[in-house]
Amino acid sequence: MNDTCPTCRHYAALREQAKRAGDYSKATDYEVLRRRHPSHTVHIPRQPGKRCV
């Protein structure tokens, strides 16, 4: 995660909130948004063997 990006931090916080609520579909959606939001100039690769949620 890009700790300096406010959008990354926001999506990560929303993801964690959704996970705590048991909404893993929404948590995954927030992870996808975090990885794809436009201020990133490079693709953030998925970690092999690790789940996003």
C-alpha distances in whole Angstrom, upper triangle without the diagonal:
4,6,9,9,11,10,7,8,11,10,8,12,14,12,13,16,17,17,19,22,22,21,19,19,18,15,14,15,13,10,12,12,8,8,12,12,15,13,11,14,12,11,8,10,11,11,15,17,14,14,11,13
4,6,6,9,9,6,8,11,11,10,13,15,15,16,18,20,20,22,24,25,23,22,22,20,17,17,17,14,12,14,13,9,10,12,12,13,11,9,12,11,12,9,12,14,14,18,20,17,18,15,17
4,6,8,9,7,6,10,11,10,12,15,15,15,18,20,20,21,23,25,24,22,23,21,18,19,19,16,14,16,15,12,13,15,14,16,13,12,15,15,15,13,16,17,17,21,22,19,19,16,18
4,6,9,8,8,11,13,12,14,17,17,18,20,22,23,24,26,27,26,25,26,23,21,21,21,18,16,18,16,13,14,16,14,15,12,12,14,15,16,14,18,19,20,24,25,23,23,20,21
4,5,5,6,9,10,11,12,14,15,17,19,20,21,23,25,26,24,23,23,21,19,19,18,15,14,15,13,10,12,13,11,11,9,9,12,13,14,13,17,18,19,23,25,22,22,18,20
4,5,5,6,9,10,10,12,14,15,16,18,20,21,23,24,23,22,22,19,18,19,17,14,14,16,13,10,13,14,11,12,10,12,15,17,17,16,19,20,22,25,27,24,23,19,20
4,5,5,6,8,10,11,12,14,15,16,18,20,21,22,21,20,20,17,15,16,14,11,11,12,9,7,10,11,8,10,9,10,14,15,15,14,17,18,20,24,25,22,21,17,18
4,5,5,6,9,10,10,12,14,15,16,18,20,21,19,18,18,16,13,14,13,10,9,11,9,5,8,10,8,11,10,10,13,14,13,11,14,15,17,20,22,18,17,14,15
4,6,5,6,9,10,11,12,14,15,17,18,20,19,18,19,16,14,15,15,11,11,13,11,8,11,13,12,14,13,13,17,17,17,14,17,17,18,22,23,19,18,15,15
4,5,5,6,9,10,11,12,14,15,17,18,17,17,17,14,12,14,13,9,11,13,10,8,12,13,11,14,13,14,18,19,18,16,19,19,20,24,25,21,19,16,15
4,5,5,6,9,10,10,12,14,15,16,14,14,14,11,9,10,9,6,7,9,7,6,9,11,10,13,13,14,17,17,16,14,17,16,18,21,22,18,16,12,12
4,5,5,6,9,10,10,12,14,15,14,13,14,12,9,10,11,7,7,10,10,7,10,13,12,16,15,15,18,18,17,14,16,15,16,19,19,16,14,10,10
4,5,5,6,9,10,11,12,14,14,14,15,12,10,12,12,9,10,13,12,10,14,16,15,18,18,18,22,22,20,18,20,18,19,22,22,19,17,13,12
4,5,5,6,9,10,11,12,11,11,12,9,7,10,10,7,9,12,11,10,13,15,14,18,18,19,22,22,21,18,20,19,20,23,23,19,17,13,12
4,5,5,6,9,10,11,9,8,10,7,4,7,8,5,6,10,10,9,12,14,14,18,19,18,22,21,19,16,18,16,17,20,19,16,13,9,8
4,5,5,6,9,10,10,9,12,10,7,10,12,9,10,13,14,12,15,18,18,21,21,21,24,24,22,19,20,18,18,20,20,16,13,11,8
4,5,5,6,9,9,10,12,10,8,12,12,10,12,15,15,14,17,19,19,23,23,23,27,26,24,22,23,21,21,24,23,19,17,14,11
4,5,5,6,5,7,8,6,5,9,10,9,11,13,14,14,17,19,19,22,23,23,27,26,24,21,22,20,21,23,22,18,15,12,10
4,5,5,6,6,9,8,6,9,11,10,11,14,15,15,17,20,20,24,25,24,27,26,24,21,21,19,19,21,19,16,13,11,7
4,5,8,9,12,11,9,13,15,13,14,18,18,18,20,23,23,27,27,27,30,29,27,24,25,22,22,24,22,18,16,14,11
4,6,8,11,10,9,13,14,14,15,18,19,19,22,23,24,27,28,28,32,31,28,26,26,24,24,26,24,21,18,16,12
4,6,9,9,9,11,13,14,15,17,19,19,21,23,24,28,29,28,32,31,28,25,25,22,22,24,22,19,15,14,10
4,6,6,6,9,10,11,13,15,16,17,19,20,21,25,26,26,29,28,26,23,23,21,21,23,21,18,15,13,10
4,5,5,6,9,10,10,12,14,15,17,18,20,24,25,24,27,26,23,20,20,17,18,19,18,15,11,10,7
4,5,5,6,9,10,11,13,14,16,17,18,22,24,23,26,25,22,20,20,17,19,20,19,16,13,11,9
4,5,5,6,9,10,11,12,14,15,16,20,22,21,25,24,21,19,20,18,19,21,21,18,14,11,10
4,5,5,6,9,10,11,13,14,15,19,20,20,23,22,19,17,18,15,16,19,18,15,11,8,6
4,5,5,6,9,10,11,12,14,18,20,19,21,20,17,15,15,12,14,16,16,13,9,7,6
4,5,5,6,9,10,11,12,16,18,17,20,19,17,15,16,14,17,19,19,16,13,10,10
4,5,5,6,9,10,10,14,15,15,19,18,16,14,15,14,16,19,19,16,13,10,10
4,5,5,6,9,10,14,15,14,17,16,13,11,12,10,12,15,16,13,10,7,8
4,5,5,6,9,12,14,13,15,14,11,10,11,10,13,16,17,14,12,9,10
4,5,5,6,9,11,11,14,14,12,11,13,13,16,19,20,18,15,12,13
4,6,6,9,10,9,13,12,11,9,12,12,14,18,19,16,15,11,13
4,6,9,10,8,11,10,7,6,8,9,12,15,17,15,14,11,13
4,6,9,7,10,9,7,8,11,12,15,18,20,18,17,14,16
4,6,6,9,10,10,10,14,15,18,21,23,21,19,16,18
4,5,7,10,10,12,15,17,20,23,26,24,23,19,22
4,6,9,11,12,15,18,20,24,26,24,23,20,22
4,6,7,8,12,15,17,20,23,21,21,18,21
4,7,9,13,16,18,21,24,23,23,21,24
4,6,9,13,15,18,21,20,20,18,22
4,6,9,12,15,18,17,17,15,19
4,7,9,12,15,14,14,12,16
4,6,9,12,11,12,11,15
4,6,9,8,9,8,12
4,6,5,8,8,12
4,6,8,10,14
4,7,10,12
4,7,9
4,6
4
